[in-house]
């Protein structure tokens, strides 16, 4: 008789354990929620790396005067030296 009982329990185990596990999990979830109370206010979402980079660049140029730039006539390194050396006047 015991072997028949164990065979029946073994064959019906998934049908019994799933609802039991579901109820235990549900009760545990709600008990934990009740004991912890309301969740703490969420922190601001972290900024992405590109947003952090943009913010840093904006802070760097905040105090600079952007209208004062080097003239292209004074800045001669915009092209390789080998190309324009023959036409460039020598600076003294």
The 8 nearest C-alpha neighbors of each residue, nearest first, counted from 0:
[[1, 3, 2, 4, 5, 6, 7, 8],
 [2, 0, 4, 3, 5, 6, 7, 8],
 [1, 3, 5, 4, 0, 6, 7, 8],
 [4, 2, 6, 0, 1, 5, 7, 8],
 [3, 5, 1, 7, 2, 6, 8, 0],
 [6, 4, 8, 2, 7, 3, 9, 1],
 [5, 7, 9, 3, 4, 8, 2, 10],
 [6, 8, 4, 10, 5, 9, 11, 3],
 [9, 7, 5, 11, 6, 10, 12, 4],
 [8, 10, 6, 12, 7, 11, 5, 13],
 [9, 11, 7, 8, 12, 6, 13, 5],
 [10, 12, 8, 14, 9, 13, 7, 15],
 [11, 13, 15, 9, 14, 10, 8, 16],
 [14, 12, 16, 15, 11, 17, 10, 9],
 [13, 15, 12, 11, 16, 17, 18, 10],
 [16, 14, 12, 13, 17, 18, 11, 19],
 [15, 17, 19, 13, 18, 12, 20, 14],
 [16, 18, 20, 19, 15, 21, 13, 14],
 [19, 17, 21, 20, 16, 15, 22, 14],
 [18, 20, 16, 22, 21, 17, 23, 15],
 [21, 19, 23, 17, 18, 22, 16, 24],
 [20, 22, 18, 24, 19, 23, 17, 25],
 [21, 23, 25, 19, 24, 20, 26, 18],
 [22, 24, 20, 26, 21, 25, 27, 19],
 [25, 23, 27, 21, 22, 26, 28, 20],
 [24, 26, 22, 28, 27, 23, 21, 29],
 [25, 27, 23, 29, 28, 24, 30, 22],
 [28, 26, 30, 24, 25, 29, 31, 23],
 [29, 27, 25, 31, 26, 30, 24, 32],
 [28, 30, 32, 26, 31, 27, 33, 25],
 [29, 31, 27, 33, 32, 28, 26, 34],
 [30, 32, 34, 28, 33, 29, 27, 35],
 [31, 33, 29, 35, 30, 34, 36, 28],
 [34, 32, 30, 36, 31, 35, 29, 37],
 [35, 33, 31, 32, 36, 30, 29, 37],
 [36, 34, 32, 33, 31, 37, 38, 30],
 [35, 37, 33, 34, 32, 38, 31, 39],
 [36, 38, 39, 35, 32, 33, 40, 34],
 [37, 39, 36, 40, 35, 41, 32, 33],
 [40, 38, 41, 37, 42, 36, 35, 32],
 [41, 39, 38, 42, 37, 43, 44, 36],
 [40, 42, 39, 43, 38, 44, 45, 37],
 [43, 41, 44, 40, 45, 39, 38, 46],
 [44, 42, 45, 41, 46, 40, 47, 39],
 [43, 45, 42, 46, 41, 47, 40, 50],
 [44, 46, 43, 47, 42, 48, 51, 50],
 [47, 45, 50, 51, 44, 48, 49, 43],
 [46, 48, 50, 49, 51, 45, 52, 44],
 [47, 49, 51, 50, 52, 46, 53, 45],
 [48, 50, 52, 51, 47, 53, 46, 54],
 [51, 49, 53, 47, 52, 48, 46, 54],
 [50, 52, 48, 54, 49, 53, 55, 46],
 [53, 51, 49, 55, 50, 54, 48, 56],
 [54, 52, 50, 56, 55, 51, 57, 49],
 [53, 55, 51, 57, 52, 56, 50, 58],
 [56, 54, 52, 58, 57, 53, 51, 59],
 [57, 55, 59, 53, 58, 54, 52, 60],
 [56, 58, 54, 60, 59, 55, 61, 53],
 [57, 59, 61, 55, 56, 60, 54, 62],
 [60, 58, 56, 57, 61, 55, 62, 63],
 [59, 61, 63, 57, 58, 62, 56, 65],
 [60, 62, 58, 59, 63, 57, 64, 56],
 [63, 61, 60, 64, 59, 58, 65, 57],
 [64, 62, 60, 61, 65, 59, 66, 67],
 [63, 65, 66, 67, 62, 60, 61, 68],
 [64, 66, 67, 63, 68, 60, 62, 61],
 [65, 67, 64, 68, 63, 69, 70, 60],
 [68, 66, 65, 64, 69, 63, 70, 71],
 [67, 69, 66, 70, 65, 64, 71, 74],
 [70, 68, 71, 74, 73, 67, 72, 66],
 [71, 69, 72, 73, 74, 68, 67, 75],
 [70, 72, 74, 73, 69, 75, 77, 76],
 [73, 71, 70, 74, 75, 69, 76, 77],
 [74, 72, 70, 71, 75, 69, 76, 90],
 [73, 75, 71, 72, 76, 70, 69, 77],
 [74, 76, 77, 73, 72, 71, 78, 80],
 [77, 75, 78, 74, 79, 80, 73, 71],
 [76, 78, 75, 74, 79, 71, 80, 72],
 [79, 77, 76, 80, 75, 83, 82, 81],
 [80, 78, 81, 82, 76, 77, 83, 84],
 [79, 81, 84, 82, 83, 78, 76, 75],
 [82, 80, 79, 84, 83, 85, 78, 86],
 [83, 81, 80, 79, 84, 78, 85, 86],
 [84, 82, 86, 85, 80, 81, 87, 79],
 [85, 83, 87, 80, 86, 81, 82, 88],
 [84, 86, 83, 87, 82, 81, 88, 80],
 [87, 85, 83, 84, 88, 82, 89, 81],
 [86, 88, 84, 85, 83, 89, 90, 75],
 [89, 87, 90, 86, 85, 84, 91, 83],
 [90, 88, 87, 91, 84, 86, 85, 75],
 [89, 91, 88, 87, 73, 75, 84, 72],
 [90, 89, 88, 87, 73, 75, 84, 74]]
